[in-house]
Amino acid sequence: MKNIFKILLTIIISGALFISCEEEETNFDALTNDVDPTVEGSVVFSNGNKIFEVENNATGDTIVPLTVQVWGVPISSDASVNVSVDGSSTAVEGTHYSIGATSLTIPGGSGGVEVALTMHTDNFSKGDTVLLVLNLSSDNFGTDLFASMADLYLSKKPECPFDIKTFTGAYIANETGYGEYDVSFKADSENPNRIWQTNFWDWTSDLLAFDLDPETGIVTVPEQNITMGDGNSYLVVGSGTYDPCTGIMIVDFQGDVDGTHEEYRPGSL
């Protein structure tokens, strides 16, 4: 039933898009590839403002993906850019991170250049987070955009003890190919590692059991028969992983709902 609704909705949307495309015409003769000489390009970090987190059991050095590129105008020749560490950083060079080179060259015609940034994960305790702020400077391009500064939070995940209460209460289920909907989980009265989900598949009033292994981080949905909204019984079985810190569970299902992929996170729509 749920798939029928999806197909009908797709047909309706496709028809609306077709009508819209028929009514709108583009004047391709008016388009131009000429570059406006009054526009000044800027250098920016394409992925600079983020939290970069490693697992709490990570060891050794980890490469942090970070790219510098020219924004606003195409470049036909090489462009020189300098990277500097801002004084507001709490990360310590040599302890938390290393940068291979602070003077970079963006090749002409390219999309950008990678910053050789390495995180020294051995020097992080579980749960540690430091801030690394980087600035860009250039003689040829502007550096006054928000993305010309990078706020990088380098972090090692904390070690969170297993607590079944982390996985109870209101949740949002994000089903691939269907979307988000509200569910909830409650603890089993006898099994300390079992929770029960309401509204599975957004189409049932039956409860679905989930068993969480406190040692491995594995969640298992044992074989169960669930009565769905069409009145028929569906065999449901699945397995996946859970995060004891965030309460997030990711589960792939088989049986009569084979192919269903759900990501559960605490909250409500």
C-alpha positions as CSV (number, residue, x, y, z in Angstrom):
1,M,0.0,0.0,0.0
2,K,2.8,2.4,0.9
3,N,4.6,1.7,-2.4
4,I,1.3,2.4,-4.3
5,F,1.1,5.9,-2.7
6,K,4.8,6.5,-3.6
7,I,4.2,5.6,-7.3
8,L,1.1,7.8,-7.6
9,L,2.9,10.7,-6.0
10,T,5.8,10.2,-8.4
11,I,3.4,10.3,-11.4
12,I,1.7,13.5,-10.2
13,I,5.0,15.3,-9.5
14,S,6.4,14.2,-12.9
15,G,3.4,15.5,-14.7
16,A,3.6,18.9,-12.9
17,L,7.3,19.2,-13.9
18,F,6.5,18.4,-17.5
19,I,3.8,21.1,-17.7
20,S,6.2,23.6,-16.0
21,C,9.0,22.8,-18.5
22,E,6.6,23.2,-21.4
23,E,5.6,26.7,-20.3
24,E,9.1,28.0,-19.7
25,E,11.6,28.7,-22.4
26,T,15.2,29.7,-22.1
27,N,16.9,32.3,-24.3
28,F,20.2,30.5,-24.8
29,D,21.4,33.1,-27.2
30,A,21.5,35.6,-24.3
31,L,23.9,33.4,-22.3
32,T,27.6,34.3,-22.3
33,N,30.8,32.8,-21.0
34,D,32.5,36.2,-20.8
35,V,34.1,37.0,-17.4
36,D,33.2,40.3,-15.8
37,P,36.5,42.1,-15.2
38,T,35.0,44.1,-12.3
39,V,34.4,40.9,-10.2
40,E,37.2,40.1,-7.8
41,G,37.7,36.4,-6.9
42,S,38.2,35.2,-3.4
43,V,40.0,32.3,-1.9
44,V,38.0,30.1,0.5
45,F,38.0,26.8,2.3
46,S,35.5,24.6,0.6
47,N,35.0,22.4,3.6
48,G,36.6,24.3,6.5
49,N,33.8,24.8,9.0
50,K,33.1,21.4,10.5
51,I,33.6,18.9,13.3
52,F,36.2,16.3,12.4
53,E,35.7,13.4,14.8
54,V,37.6,10.1,15.1
55,E,36.5,7.0,17.0
56,N,37.6,6.8,20.6
57,N,39.8,3.8,19.8
58,A,41.6,5.5,16.9
59,T,45.4,5.5,17.0
60,G,48.2,7.0,14.9
61,D,47.8,10.0,12.5
62,T,44.6,10.9,10.6
63,I,44.4,13.0,7.5
64,V,41.9,15.8,7.8
65,P,40.3,16.6,4.4
66,L,40.6,20.4,3.7
67,T,40.6,22.1,0.3
68,V,41.3,25.7,-0.7
69,Q,39.8,27.0,-3.9
70,V,39.2,30.3,-5.8
71,W,35.6,31.4,-5.7
72,G,33.8,33.8,-8.0
73,V,36.1,33.8,-11.1
74,P,37.8,31.1,-13.1
75,I,41.7,31.1,-13.0
76,S,43.8,30.4,-16.0
77,S,47.2,30.6,-14.3
78,D,48.6,29.4,-11.0
79,A,47.4,31.3,-7.8
80,S,49.4,31.6,-4.6
81,V,47.7,31.3,-1.2
82,N,49.0,31.4,2.3
83,V,47.5,29.5,5.3
84,S,48.0,30.8,8.9
85,V,46.8,29.7,12.3
86,D,44.6,32.1,14.1
87,G,45.5,33.1,17.7
88,S,42.0,32.0,18.9
89,S,42.9,28.3,18.3
90,T,43.1,26.0,21.3
91,A,44.8,23.2,19.2
92,V,48.6,23.0,19.7
93,E,50.7,22.5,16.6
94,G,52.9,19.4,16.9
95,T,50.6,18.0,19.7
96,H,47.2,18.0,18.2
97,Y,48.0,18.6,14.5
98,S,50.6,19.3,11.8
99,I,50.4,21.3,8.6
100,G,52.7,20.2,5.8
101,A,52.9,23.5,4.0
102,T,51.4,27.0,4.7
103,S,52.3,28.4,1.3
104,L,50.1,26.8,-1.4
105,T,49.7,27.0,-5.1
106,I,46.4,26.5,-6.8
107,P,47.1,25.3,-10.4
108,G,45.4,27.3,-13.1
109,G,42.2,25.7,-14.4
110,S,41.9,23.4,-11.3
111,G,39.2,23.2,-8.7
112,G,41.5,23.8,-5.8
113,V,44.4,22.5,-3.7
114,E,44.5,20.2,-0.6
115,V,45.9,21.4,2.7
116,A,48.2,18.8,4.2
117,L,46.6,18.8,7.6
118,T,47.2,15.9,9.9
119,M,45.5,15.1,13.3
120,H,47.7,13.4,15.9
121,T,45.0,11.2,17.4
122,D,47.4,9.5,19.9
123,N,47.6,12.7,21.8
124,F,43.8,13.0,22.3
125,S,42.1,11.4,25.2
126,K,38.6,10.1,24.8
127,G,36.2,13.0,24.6
128,D,38.8,15.6,23.9
129,T,37.9,18.4,21.5
130,V,40.2,21.3,20.4
131,L,39.6,24.2,18.0
132,L,41.9,24.9,15.1
133,V,41.2,28.3,13.3
134,L,42.9,28.8,10.0
135,N,43.0,32.0,7.9
136,L,43.8,32.5,4.2
137,S,45.8,35.4,2.7
138,S,46.6,36.2,-0.9
139,D,48.1,39.1,-3.0
140,N,45.8,38.4,-5.9
141,F,42.4,37.4,-4.4
142,G,40.1,38.6,-1.7
143,T,40.0,36.9,1.7
144,D,37.1,38.7,3.4
145,L,34.4,36.0,2.9
146,F,33.1,33.9,5.8
147,A,34.6,30.8,4.2
148,S,38.1,32.4,4.0
149,M,38.4,31.3,7.7
150,A,38.1,27.7,8.8
151,D,36.8,26.7,12.2
152,L,37.9,23.1,12.6
153,Y,36.9,21.2,15.7
154,L,39.2,18.2,16.0
155,S,37.7,15.6,18.3
156,K,38.0,12.1,19.6
157,K,34.7,10.5,20.6
158,P,34.0,10.0,24.2
159,E,33.6,6.5,25.7
160,C,29.9,6.2,26.7
161,P,28.8,3.3,28.9
162,F,25.8,1.4,27.6
163,D,22.5,2.5,29.1
164,I,19.2,1.2,27.7
165,K,17.6,4.5,28.8
166,T,19.6,6.3,26.0
167,F,17.4,4.4,23.5
168,T,14.0,5.1,24.9
169,G,11.5,7.9,24.3
170,A,10.6,9.9,21.2
171,Y,12.6,9.1,18.0
172,I,12.6,10.1,14.3
173,A,12.8,7.2,11.8
174,N,14.4,8.1,8.5
175,E,13.5,5.4,6.0
176,T,15.4,5.5,2.7
177,G,13.1,6.0,-0.2
178,Y,10.2,7.0,2.1
179,G,11.2,9.8,4.4
180,E,11.0,10.7,8.1
181,Y,8.2,9.9,10.5
182,D,7.8,9.8,14.3
183,V,8.2,6.7,16.3
184,S,9.0,5.9,19.9
185,F,10.9,3.2,21.9
186,K,10.2,1.9,25.4
187,A,12.2,-0.5,27.5
188,D,11.2,-4.1,28.1
189,S,10.0,-4.8,31.6
190,E,12.0,-8.0,31.9
191,N,14.8,-8.0,29.3
192,P,17.4,-5.3,30.3
193,N,18.7,-5.1,26.7
194,R,15.4,-5.0,24.8
195,I,13.4,-2.0,23.5
196,W,10.1,-1.9,21.7
197,Q,9.3,0.4,18.7
198,T,5.9,1.9,17.9
199,N,4.7,2.7,14.4
200,F,7.2,0.6,12.5
201,W,7.1,1.3,8.7
202,D,4.7,4.2,9.6
203,W,2.0,1.6,9.1
204,T,1.3,-0.5,12.1
205,S,0.1,-0.3,15.7
206,D,2.0,-3.5,16.7
207,L,5.2,-3.2,18.7
208,L,8.6,-4.3,17.2
209,A,11.4,-5.7,19.4
210,F,15.0,-4.6,19.2
211,D,17.8,-6.3,21.1
212,L,20.9,-4.3,21.8
213,D,24.2,-6.0,22.6
214,P,26.0,-3.9,25.3
215,E,29.5,-5.3,24.3
216,T,29.5,-5.1,20.5
217,G,27.3,-2.2,19.6
218,I,25.1,-4.5,17.5
219,V,21.4,-4.1,17.4
220,T,19.3,-7.2,16.3
221,V,15.6,-7.3,15.4
222,P,14.6,-10.9,16.0
223,E,12.1,-12.6,13.6
224,Q,8.6,-11.2,14.3
225,N,5.3,-11.2,12.5
226,I,3.8,-7.7,12.4
227,T,0.2,-6.8,11.3
228,M,0.5,-3.9,8.9
229,G,-2.1,-1.3,7.9
230,D,-3.5,-3.5,5.2
231,G,-4.4,-6.2,7.8
232,N,-1.8,-8.6,6.5
233,S,1.0,-10.2,8.6
234,Y,4.6,-9.3,7.6
235,L,7.7,-11.2,8.7
236,V,10.2,-8.6,10.0
237,V,13.8,-9.3,10.9
238,G,16.9,-7.1,10.8
239,S,20.3,-6.0,12.2
240,G,22.5,-3.0,12.5
241,T,24.5,-0.8,14.8
242,Y,23.9,1.7,17.6
243,D,25.9,4.6,19.1
244,P,25.8,4.6,22.9
245,C,26.7,8.3,23.0
246,T,24.1,9.7,20.6
247,G,21.4,7.0,20.8
248,I,21.4,6.7,17.0
249,M,20.6,3.3,15.5
250,I,21.0,2.2,11.9
251,V,19.2,-0.9,10.9
252,D,18.7,-2.9,7.7
253,F,15.6,-5.1,7.5
254,Q,14.9,-8.4,5.7
255,G,11.9,-10.8,5.5
256,D,8.7,-9.3,4.0
257,V,10.2,-5.8,4.3
258,D,13.5,-6.7,2.7
259,G,15.5,-3.7,1.5
260,T,14.1,-1.4,4.2
261,H,16.9,0.8,5.6
262,E,16.1,2.9,8.7
263,E,18.2,5.5,10.6
264,Y,16.7,6.2,14.1
265,R,17.7,9.3,16.0
266,P,16.3,10.8,19.2
267,G,13.7,13.6,18.7
268,S,10.4,14.3,17.0
269,L,9.2,16.1,13.9
